[in-house]
Amino acid sequence: MDCNLSFQRTALLVIVICGCVIQHGGFVRGFYLPGIKPHAFKKDELIPLKVNALTSVHTQVPRDYYRLPYCKPAEGVNMASENLGEFLTGNKIENSPYKIYMLNEQFCQILCQVSLDNPLLVRRTKMFIKMDYHNNWIIDNLPSARILDGKHAERRHYAGGFPIGMTVKKTDADTPKTKREQKKEEKTKFTATKQFFENEDVYIYNHVHIHIDYHQNAGEDGYRVVGFAVEPLSVKHRFANDWKWDGEDADGFKKPLNTCKPQEHLSRADITEAQLVQVGETILYTYDVTFQESDVEWSTRWDVYLTEDHIIPAKVHWWSINNSILVVILLSGMVGGILIRNLRKDIAGYNAVPLTDEEKEEEIEEKGWKLVHADVFRPPNFAPMLFCVLNATGLQLAVTTLVAIGLSAVGFLSPARRGSLLTAGLVFYMLCGLFAGYLSSRLYKCFRGRQWQLCTLLTAIFFPGICFVLFVCFNIILSFFRSSGAVPLLDVLILAAMWCCVSIPLVFLGAYFGYKRAAYEFPCKTATIARAIPPAAIWFMRPSVGMLLAGLVPFSAAFVELFFIMTSLWMDQYYYVFGFTLVVFIIVLITASEITLLLVYYQLCAENHRWWWFSFISAGSTGIYLFLYSLYWFNQLHASKMVITYMLYFGYMFLLSLGLMFITGTVGFLSTFWFMRKIFSTIKVD
């Protein structure tokens, strides 16, 4: 069992015990937390089956389920999405016509018949199947797993739903291909051209075997759904005696079929002909429903989704943690061995009284970082207002990320509540505007800035403005593609209202408290004329080299875990080991802080007093390496040639990399700021 899940259950147990209320001399038996309240179905009670948007890892453009020739509910299609996070993440949950009743097994149940008379609809269906779109069904808040082998129902794949169809080459289907032919086929795999439709047959999965696992607690009158899997099949159905159905006559639902039996579910061995997708075909949709009792309890039903060992083995996460801890230990050793030892020696030498002027001059020449005491606290020579804005943004993002990952690690933000992590992140980000306004105002005040209103306004709109503009542009493009990932106008207005009416006022409120406080006091006075900076004696002591290479160390601490995060983010995999994520994130921040302190110390020894931007960019270059890594990782998607796929991937990865740059840059600066005030306050300055 994953240790993160054990940690989550322990935290939930503590919450439940603390939330119990003494009533009538005893404890209340039940408990409720958002998204985890169980529902016990009575025998023959309807179990709603909901459908989510169609998704493909090769396009990153979700599509509405009912854009394909699927059966629609008789009562009409109704939205079931509940929160803002679901809309922002492209989840479009709707009802379906499937009628499933608890413990009522059904076989060869006819759903509806659809005629493929529209060439555009046929072409769209072929296109979606070619681009490997998947169905995403939901029963009792459980996403559908895919049964890989009907003979062994326990063999399931729990992430990404199940495909809507398959393609088969018309000729040479079984002929082995050379590596050159395979590479050429892979290169043109997702190009929907006329030649493609001529060379391949496209089949749709029109029969599904729905397998439901249930569990009954002792003494409870009802059954809980603890497992949900689907086995998709493609079969060209035919009625007995070659009876033809117009799709509307009610008698068609009662007519027997030659292609499946009413007393057992359809297996792959029984299929003689698959359902082709082409103009003039009629598709008859059918389904089977079977139930199986399970020992799995309702509280642990998500474990199989979150601990699918053949996707993400737990030992790999532990190896990632060990790698990160090893990096921080080695770096801490360097900081302790070089920084602390040298600083103690330097400070002791500076504070000692030289016997002669010649000895004093030699001491100063040997220990060069004291020479810059009159310039080290000089405000940044380039864009001090922008410096304040970026650091305030980084602090806001850092606190938001820590709180969101921490709550996810203890189970408050569960995947059972789709969109909850994004919704919580937006709320925390708005509330953390107080910290951003406070830091930007205090920094800008110590720089003796005059335009405090402009500084506060930029703090409130700079990074959110970039995100909002990019989001609106992508949303407009997705609307033209008629993607379900396009957020409705009302929700866009809600986001804008949250930003303008909550986030911006909180930033100004934080700035108000910051300006009321006294400016930061520096232990050294600043000279009127800046000291000249000597050229670096060695190439790797140049500030540009240090700023570029510093981010490689924090990035290496998170490199292994980052692969799984990227896989979860872009390939529809479940990721819920937030305990590991929290540890890795803290290690990244510690590593960024330590490497920045080390580099700044050597720059001071080289008499370079321009440390403000150097400390921020050195630690912030971690975000640059994240973006470079995303360029390499993009090959994992085997992306289609749709321009929107590249725009979505690189656009959002740019925002993530920019956010990480601000977070690590702020941590690097704040630790350096503390370090500078500390060391210069311990020496005697004439």
C-alpha positions in Angstrom: 0.0 0.0 0.0 1.3 3.4 -0.9 2.7 5.3 2.1 1.0 8.5 0.9 -2.4 6.8 1.1 -1.7 5.6 4.6 -0.8 9.2 5.5 -4.0 10.4 3.9 -6.1 7.9 5.8 -4.5 8.7 9.1 -5.2 12.4 8.6 -8.8 11.7 7.7 -9.1 9.5 10.7 -7.9 12.3 13.0 -10.4 14.6 11.3 -13.3 12.2 11.8 -12.5 11.6 15.4 -12.2 15.3 16.1 -15.5 15.9 14.2 -17.5 13.4 16.1 -20.2 14.9 18.3 -21.6 13.4 21.5 -25.3 13.0 21.1 -27.7 11.0 23.3 -24.8 9.7 25.4 -22.9 8.3 22.4 -20.9 9.2 19.4 -22.5 10.0 16.0 -21.7 7.1 13.7 -21.5 8.8 10.4 -19.3 11.6 9.1 -19.2 13.8 6.0 -16.5 15.6 4.1 -17.1 17.3 0.7 -16.8 14.7 -2.0 -16.4 11.6 0.2 -19.9 10.9 1.4 -20.9 7.3 0.5 -24.2 6.4 -1.2 -25.7 3.0 -0.6 -27.9 1.9 -3.5 -31.0 -0.3 -2.8 -31.6 -3.4 -4.8 -33.0 -2.4 -8.3 -32.2 1.3 -7.6 -31.1 3.2 -10.7 -27.4 3.8 -10.8 -26.8 6.9 -13.0 -24.1 6.6 -15.6 -22.6 9.9 -16.6 -20.4 10.7 -19.5 -17.5 13.2 -19.5 -15.8 14.9 -22.4 -13.8 12.8 -25.0 -10.1 13.2 -24.5 -6.9 12.4 -26.4 -3.4 12.8 -25.2 -2.3 13.4 -28.8 -4.4 16.6 -29.3 -5.0 18.0 -25.7 -8.3 19.2 -27.1 -11.3 17.7 -25.3 -14.5 17.2 -27.3 -18.1 17.0 -26.4 -19.3 13.4 -26.0 -22.5 13.9 -28.1 -20.6 15.3 -31.1 -20.2 11.7 -32.2 -23.1 9.4 -33.3 -24.0 8.2 -29.8 -27.3 7.5 -28.3 -28.8 10.5 -26.4 -31.1 10.4 -23.3 -34.8 10.5 -24.0 -35.2 13.3 -21.4 -32.5 15.4 -23.1 -28.9 16.1 -22.4 -28.3 17.8 -19.1 -25.0 19.1 -17.6 -23.8 17.6 -14.4 -20.6 19.6 -13.8 -20.7 21.3 -10.4 -17.7 23.6 -9.8 -15.5 26.1 -11.6 -12.5 23.8 -11.6 -14.3 21.3 -13.7 -15.1 23.8 -16.4 -11.5 25.2 -16.3 -10.0 21.7 -16.7 -12.3 20.7 -19.6 -14.6 18.4 -17.7 -18.0 18.4 -19.3 -20.1 15.8 -17.4 -23.5 15.0 -18.8 -26.2 12.4 -18.3 -26.5 9.3 -20.5 -29.3 6.9 -21.7 -27.8 3.8 -20.1 -30.2 2.3 -17.5 -28.3 0.4 -14.8 -30.1 -1.0 -11.8 -28.3 -2.3 -8.7 -27.8 -6.1 -8.8 -29.9 -6.3 -12.0 -27.7 -8.0 -14.6 -28.5 -7.3 -18.2 -27.3 -8.9 -21.4 -27.5 -7.8 -25.0 -29.6 -4.8 -24.0 -30.4 -2.6 -27.0 -29.8 1.1 -26.4 -30.6 2.7 -29.8 -29.8 2.7 -33.5 -28.0 5.4 -35.4 -27.8 5.8 -39.2 -24.7 7.3 -40.7 -26.2 9.4 -43.4 -24.2 12.6 -42.8 -20.7 12.4 -44.5 -19.4 15.2 -42.2 -20.4 13.2 -39.1 -18.7 10.0 -40.6 -15.5 11.9 -41.3 -15.5 13.5 -37.8 -16.0 10.0 -36.2 -13.1 8.6 -38.2 -11.0 11.6 -37.3 -11.7 11.1 -33.5 -10.9 7.4 -33.7 -7.7 8.0 -35.7 -6.6 10.6 -33.1 -7.1 8.0 -30.3 -9.9 9.8 -28.4 -11.2 8.0 -25.3 -14.6 7.8 -23.6 -14.6 8.9 -19.9 -17.6 7.4 -18.1 -18.5 7.9 -14.4 -20.6 5.9 -12.0 -21.0 7.0 -8.4 -18.1 9.4 -8.9 -15.8 6.6 -10.0 -14.2 6.9 -13.5 -14.4 3.9 -15.7 -11.5 1.5 -15.9 -10.8 -0.4 -19.1 -10.9 -4.2 -19.1 -8.0 -5.4 -21.1 -9.1 -9.0 -21.4 -12.7 -10.2 -21.1 -11.5 -13.6 -19.9 -9.7 -12.0 -17.0 -11.8 -9.1 -15.7 -9.3 -8.3 -13.0 -6.8 -7.1 -15.7 -7.8 -3.5 -15.9 -6.3 -0.1 -16.8 -7.6 2.6 -14.5 -6.5 5.8 -16.2 -7.6 7.5 -19.4 -10.9 5.8 -20.0 -11.4 3.5 -22.9 -11.1 4.1 -26.7 -14.0 5.0 -28.9 -12.9 2.8 -31.8 -10.0 1.2 -33.7 -8.4 1.3 -37.1 -7.2 -1.6 -39.2 -5.0 -1.4 -42.4 -6.9 -2.6 -45.5 -3.8 -4.3 -46.9 -0.7 -5.9 -45.5 -2.2 -5.7 -42.0 -0.2 -8.7 -40.8 3.0 -8.0 -42.8 5.9 -7.1 -40.5 7.2 -3.6 -41.1 10.7 -2.4 -41.2 11.9 0.2 -38.8 11.9 2.8 -41.5 8.3 2.0 -42.4 7.3 2.1 -38.7 9.0 5.5 -38.2 7.3 6.9 -41.3 3.9 5.5 -40.1 4.4 7.0 -36.7 5.3 10.4 -38.2 2.1 10.6 -40.2 0.0 8.7 -37.6 -2.3 11.6 -36.7 -2.6 13.4 -40.0 -6.2 13.1 -41.1 -6.0 13.1 -44.9 -8.1 11.6 -47.7 -5.3 9.1 -48.3 -5.6 7.9 -44.7 -9.3 7.2 -45.0 -8.7 5.2 -48.1 -5.9 3.1 -46.6 -7.5 2.1 -43.3 -10.8 0.7 -42.1 -12.2 2.5 -39.1 -14.4 0.6 -36.6 -16.4 2.0 -33.6 -17.0 0.3 -30.3 -20.7 0.0 -30.2 -21.1 -2.7 -27.5 -19.9 -2.3 -23.9 -19.7 -4.8 -21.1 -20.2 -2.8 -17.9 -18.7 -4.5 -14.9 -19.6 -3.1 -11.4 -18.1 -4.3 -8.1 -20.2 -3.7 -5.0 -19.7 -4.0 -1.3 -22.2 -4.3 1.5 -21.3 -3.2 5.0 -22.5 -5.4 7.9 -25.9 -4.3 9.1 -26.4 -1.8 6.2 -29.5 -1.9 4.0 -27.9 -1.1 0.7 -24.9 -1.7 -1.6 -22.0 0.6 -2.3 -20.2 0.8 -5.7 -16.5 0.1 -5.2 -15.4 -0.7 -8.7 -16.4 0.2 -12.3 -14.9 -1.1 -15.5 -15.9 -1.2 -19.2 -14.9 -3.7 -21.9 -15.5 -2.1 -25.3 -16.3 -4.3 -28.3 -17.1 -3.6 -31.9 -19.7 -5.9 -33.5 -21.9 -5.6 -36.6 -25.3 -6.5 -35.1 -28.0 -8.3 -37.0 -31.6 -9.0 -35.9 -32.9 -12.6 -36.0 -34.5 -13.5 -39.4 -32.8 -10.5 -41.0 -35.4 -8.1 -39.5 -34.8 -4.5 -40.3 -35.4 -1.7 -37.7 -36.0 1.9 -38.4 -34.6 2.9 -35.0 -37.9 4.4 -33.8 -40.3 1.5 -33.5 -40.6 0.4 -29.9 -40.7 -3.3 -30.9 -37.1 -3.1 -32.0 -36.0 -3.0 -28.4 -37.6 -6.4 -27.8 -36.4 -8.2 -31.0 -33.7 -10.9 -30.5 -30.3 -10.5 -32.1 -28.2 -13.1 -33.9 -25.0 -11.5 -32.8 -25.4 -11.8 -29.0 -27.3 -13.9 -26.5 -29.8 -12.6 -24.0 -28.5 -14.8 -21.1 -24.7 -14.1 -21.2 -22.5 -11.2 -22.0 -20.9 -10.9 -25.5 -17.2 -12.0 -25.7 -14.6 -11.2 -28.3 -14.7 -14.8 -29.5 -18.4 -14.5 -30.5 -17.8 -11.6 -32.8 -17.6 -12.5 -36.5 -17.8 -8.9 -38.0 -16.9 -5.5 -36.5 -19.0 -2.4 -37.0 -17.5 -0.3 -39.8 -17.7 3.5 -39.8 -18.8 4.7 -43.3 -21.6 6.5 -45.0 -24.8 4.3 -45.2 -24.0 2.1 -42.2 -26.4 1.8 -39.3 -24.9 1.4 -35.8 -26.8 -0.6 -33.2 -25.6 0.2 -29.7 -25.9 -2.5 -27.1 -24.6 -3.2 -23.6 -24.2 -5.8 -20.9 -24.2 -5.2 -17.2 -22.7 -7.6 -14.6 -22.2 -7.3 -10.9 -19.7 -8.9 -8.6 -19.3 -8.7 -4.9 -16.0 -7.3 -3.6 -14.1 -7.3 -0.3 -12.9 -3.8 -1.1 -14.4 -1.2 1.2 -15.8 2.1 0.0 -13.1 4.1 1.8 -10.4 2.4 -0.2 -12.0 2.1 -3.6 -9.7 4.7 -5.1 -6.6 2.9 -4.1 -6.4 0.9 -7.4 -6.5 4.2 -9.3 -3.8 5.8 -7.3 -1.4 2.8 -6.9 -1.4 1.3 -10.3 2.1 -0.3 -9.9 2.8 -1.0 -13.5 2.5 2.7 -14.3 4.2 4.4 -11.3 6.0 1.9 -9.0 6.2 3.2 -5.4 9.9 2.4 -5.3 10.5 4.9 -8.1 9.0 7.6 -6.0 11.2 6.6 -3.1 14.2 6.7 -5.4 13.2 10.2 -6.4 13.0 11.3 -2.8 16.4 9.7 -2.1 17.8 11.5 -5.1 16.5 14.8 -3.9 17.6 14.3 -0.3 21.1 13.4 -1.5 21.3 16.6 -3.6 20.3 18.8 -0.6 22.7 16.9 1.8 25.6 17.4 -0.6 24.8 21.0 -1.1 24.2 21.6 2.6 27.6 20.1 3.2 29.2 22.5 0.7 27.4 25.5 2.3 28.4 24.4 5.8 32.0 23.6 4.9 32.7 26.6 2.7 30.3 29.3 3.7 30.1 29.0 7.5 33.8 28.1 8.0 35.0 30.9 5.7 32.6 33.4 7.1 33.6 32.8 10.7 37.2 33.2 9.7 36.5 36.4 7.7 34.4 38.0 10.4 36.9 37.2 13.1 39.6 38.8 10.9 37.6 41.8 10.1 36.7 42.5 13.8 40.3 42.0 15.0 42.4 45.2 15.4 45.4 45.2 13.1 48.7 46.2 14.6 49.8 48.5 11.7 48.2 50.2 8.7 50.1 47.8 6.4 48.7 44.7 8.2 45.2 46.3 7.9 45.6 46.9 4.2 46.8 43.3 3.7 43.8 42.0 5.6 41.4 44.0 3.5 43.1 42.8 0.3 42.8 39.2 1.4 39.1 39.4 2.4 37.4 41.3 -0.4 33.8 41.1 0.5 34.1 43.7 3.2 35.2 46.2 0.6 31.7 46.4 -0.8 30.0 47.3 2.5 29.2 50.8 1.3 27.5 49.5 -1.9 26.0 46.2 -1.0 22.7 47.7 0.1 22.4 50.1 -2.8 19.0 49.7 -4.6 19.0 47.7 -7.8 20.4 49.7 -10.7 17.9 48.2 -13.1 14.1 48.3 -12.7 13.7 48.3 -8.9 9.9 48.4 -9.2 9.9 45.3 -11.4 12.1 43.6 -8.9 9.6 44.2 -6.1 6.7 43.0 -8.3 8.4 39.8 -9.3 9.4 38.9 -5.8 5.9 39.7 -4.4 4.5 37.4 -7.2 6.9 34.7 -6.3 5.9 34.8 -2.6 2.2 34.7 -3.5 2.8 31.7 -5.7 5.0 29.9 -3.2 2.5 30.2 -0.3 -0.3 29.1 -2.6 1.6 26.1 -3.8 2.6 25.0 -0.4 -0.9 25.2 1.0 -2.5 23.5 -2.0 0.0 20.6 -2.0 -0.2 20.3 1.8 -4.0 20.0 1.7 -3.8 17.5 -1.1 -1.2 15.4 0.8 -3.7 15.0 3.8 -6.6 14.2 1.4 -8.7 17.4 1.5 -8.3 17.9 -2.2 -9.1 14.5 -3.6 -9.3 13.3 -7.2 -12.8 12.2 -6.3 -13.7 15.8 -6.6 -12.8 16.8 -10.1 -11.5 20.3 -10.3 -11.1 20.7 -6.6 -7.4 21.3 -6.7 -7.7 24.0 -9.3 -10.5 25.7 -7.5 -8.7 25.6 -4.2 -5.5 26.9 -5.9 -7.5 29.9 -7.3 -9.0 30.7 -3.9 -5.6 30.4 -2.1 -3.9 32.5 -4.7 -6.4 35.3 -4.3 -6.1 35.2 -0.5 -2.3 35.2 -0.7 -2.5 38.6 -2.4 -2.1 40.0 1.1 1.4 38.6 1.3 2.3 39.9 -2.2 1.1 43.4 -1.5 2.9 43.5 1.8 6.3 42.3 0.4 6.2 44.6 -2.6 5.4 47.6 -0.6 8.1 47.1 2.1 10.8 46.4 -0.6 9.7 49.4 -2.7 9.8 51.5 0.4 13.3 50.5 1.3 14.3 51.4 -2.3 12.8 54.9 -1.6 10.4 54.5 -4.5 7.8 57.2 -5.1 5.2 55.5 -7.3 3.8 53.1 -4.7 0.4 53.0 -6.3 1.8 51.9 -9.6 4.0 49.3 -7.9 1.0 47.8 -6.0 -1.1 47.8 -9.2 1.6 46.0 -11.1 1.9 43.5 -8.3 -1.8 42.8 -8.5 -2.1 42.5 -12.4 1.3 41.5 -13.7 1.3 37.6 -13.5 -2.5 37.2 -13.3 -2.8 39.4 -16.3 -0.4 37.3 -18.4 -2.3 34.1 -17.3 -5.7 35.7 -18.0 -4.8 37.0 -21.5 -3.2 33.7 -22.5 -6.2 31.8 -21.1 -8.7 34.0 -23.0 -6.8 33.6 -26.3 -6.7 29.8 -25.9 -10.4 29.8 -24.9 -11.3 31.7 -28.1 -9.4 29.2 -30.2 -10.9 26.2 -28.5 -14.4 27.7 -29.1 -13.6 27.8 -32.8 -12.7 24.1 -32.6 -16.0 23.5 -30.7 -14.0 21.9 -27.9 -15.6 21.1 -24.5 -12.4 22.6 -23.1 -13.7 26.0 -24.0 -14.9 27.7 -20.8 -18.3 29.3 -21.0 -18.4 33.1 -21.0 -20.1 33.2 -17.6 -17.3 31.3 -16.0 -14.7 33.6 -17.7 -16.6 36.6 -16.2 -16.6 34.9 -12.8 -12.8 34.6 -13.0 -12.5 38.2 -14.0 -14.8 39.2 -11.1 -12.7 37.1 -8.7 -9.5 38.8 -9.9 -10.9 42.4 -9.9 -13.1 42.3 -6.8 -11.1 40.0 -4.5 -7.5 39.5 -5.6 -6.6 43.1 -6.5 -8.2 44.7 -3.3 -6.4 42.2 -1.1 -3.1 43.1 -2.8 -3.8 46.8 -2.0 -4.8 45.9 1.5 -1.5 44.1 2.0 0.4 47.0 0.5 -1.4 49.4 2.9 -0.1 47.4 5.9 3.4 47.2 4.3 3.7 51.0 3.8 2.6 51.6 7.4 5.6 49.6 8.6 9.0 51.1 8.8 11.4 50.4 5.9 14.0 47.6 6.3 17.0 48.8 8.1 20.5 48.1 6.7 23.6 47.6 8.9 25.8 49.6 6.5 25.4 53.1 5.0 25.4 53.5 1.3 28.1 55.6 -0.4 27.2 58.3 -2.8 29.2 56.9 -5.7 29.1 53.2 -6.6 32.3 51.3 -6.4 33.6 49.9 -9.7 33.3 46.2 -10.2 36.5 44.4 -11.3 36.2 41.9 -14.2 36.0 38.3 -13.2 39.3 36.5 -13.1 37.9 33.2 -14.2 35.1 32.6 -16.7 32.9 30.6 -14.3 33.0 33.4 -11.9 31.1 35.7 -14.3 27.6 36.6 -13.0 26.0 35.4 -16.3 27.5 31.9 -16.0 26.4 31.6 -12.3 22.8 32.8 -13.1 22.6 30.3 -15.9 23.9 27.2 -14.1 22.5 27.8 -10.6 19.0 26.5 -11.5 20.4 23.2 -12.7 21.0 22.0 -9.1 17.4 22.6 -7.8 16.0 21.1 -11.0 18.1 18.0 -10.6 16.5 17.5 -7.1 13.1 17.3 -8.7 13.9 15.7 -12.0 12.6 12.2 -11.4 9.4 13.2 -9.7 8.8 15.8 -12.4 8.5 13.1 -15.0 5.5 11.6 -13.2 3.9 15.0 -12.7 4.2 15.7 -16.4 2.7 12.3 -17.2 -0.2 13.0 -15.0 -0.7 16.5 -16.3 -0.6 15.7 -20.0 -1.4 12.0 -20.4 -4.6 11.5 -18.4 -2.8 9.6 -15.7 -3.8 9.8 -12.0 -1.3 11.4 -9.7 -2.0 11.5 -6.0 1.3 11.0 -4.2 1.2 14.6 -3.0 3.2 13.6 0.1 6.2 13.0 -2.2 5.4 16.2 -4.1 5.4 18.2 -0.9 8.8 16.8 0.2 10.3 17.3 -3.3 9.0 20.9 -3.5 10.4 21.8 -0.1 13.8 20.3 -1.1 13.8 22.3 -4.3 13.2 25.5 -2.3 16.0 24.6 0.2 18.4 23.7 -2.7 17.6 27.0 -4.5 18.3 28.9 -1.3 21.6 27.2 -0.6 23.0 27.4 -4.1 22.1 31.1 -4.3 23.8 31.9 -1.0 26.9 30.1 -2.1 27.1 31.9 -5.5 26.3 35.3 -3.9 29.1 34.8 -1.4 31.7 34.2 -4.1 30.4 37.2 -6.1 30.9 39.4 -3.0 34.4 38.0 -2.6 35.0 39.1 -6.2 33.8 42.6 -5.1 30.6 42.4 -7.1 28.0 44.3 -5.1 25.1 43.9 -7.5 23.5 41.0 -5.9 19.8 41.8 -6.0 18.9 40.6 -9.5 21.7 38.1 -9.4 20.2 36.3 -6.4 16.7 36.3 -8.0 17.8 35.1 -11.5 20.2 32.5 -10.2 17.6 30.7 -8.2 14.8 31.5 -10.8 16.7 29.9 -13.6 15.2 26.6 -12.3 12.1 27.6 -14.3 14.2 27.8 -17.5 15.4 24.3 -17.1 11.8 23.2 -16.5 10.8 24.7 -19.9 13.8 23.1 -21.6 12.8 19.8 -20.1 9.2 20.3 -21.4 10.7 20.6 -24.9 12.3 17.2 -24.6 9.3 15.6 -22.9 6.9 16.7 -25.6 8.0 13.7 -27.7 6.2 11.5 -25.2 2.8 12.8 -26.4 3.3 11.8 -30.1 1.2 14.9 -30.7 -0.9 15.5 -33.8 -0.1 18.2 -36.3 -2.8 20.4 -35.0 -1.4 23.8 -34.2 -3.6 24.2 -31.2 -1.9 21.2 -29.6 1.4 22.9 -29.7 -0.1 26.2 -28.5 -1.8 24.6 -25.5 1.2 22.5 -24.4 3.9 25.1 -24.8 1.7 28.0 -23.7 0.7 26.4 -20.4 4.2 25.0 -19.8 5.5 28.5 -20.3 3.2 29.7 -17.5 4.2 26.8 -15.2 7.9 27.5 -15.9 7.4 31.2 -15.3 5.6 30.5 -12.1 8.4 28.2 -10.9 11.0 30.9 -11.9 9.2 33.4 -9.7 8.9 31.0 -6.7 12.5 29.8 -6.7 13.7 33.3 -7.5 11.9 34.8 -4.6 13.2 32.1 -2.2 16.7 32.7 -3.4 16.4 36.5 -3.0 14.7 36.3 0.5 17.4 33.9 1.8 20.1 36.1 0.4 18.5 39.3 1.8 18.6 37.7 5.3 22.1 36.5 4.7 23.4 39.9 3.7 21.9 41.7 6.6 23.2 39.0 8.9 26.9 39.0 7.9 27.3 42.7 7.4 25.7 43.4 10.9 28.5 41.2 12.5 31.5 43.2 11.3 32.9 46.5 12.4 32.8 49.1 9.7 34.9 52.3 10.0 
